[in-house]
């Protein structure tokens, strides 16, 4: 969360919020591997990012007011699960190969400029 504000004869306000999130999860059985289980055999990969927030606030007031706010959220959440072509499952009652990802992301920007010559900019 970032914020900025200004007031006066000439008010300039600015703010920026940037987040880059990279999450990679891999589960695999390599080449030439013998896999055996008395019960179920599972190769699971779960990439999880359950929160990520970026908020930007900016304001300016004056005879000339210039305000800006900027927010950007970039996420690369990936998962992969695999068995190599040369891996062998010798015994298992069940085989499960699964990859899942979960993300909850939010980016917000708020801005205001007040004055006789007011300019405002908001990007999210």
Secondary structure, 3 states (H helix, E strand, C coil): CEEEEEECCEEEECCCEEEEEEEEEEEEECCCCEEECCCEEEEEEEEEECCCEEEEEEEEECCEEEEEEEEEEEEEEEEEEEECCCCEEEECCEEEEEEEEEECCEEEEEEEEECCEEEEEEEC
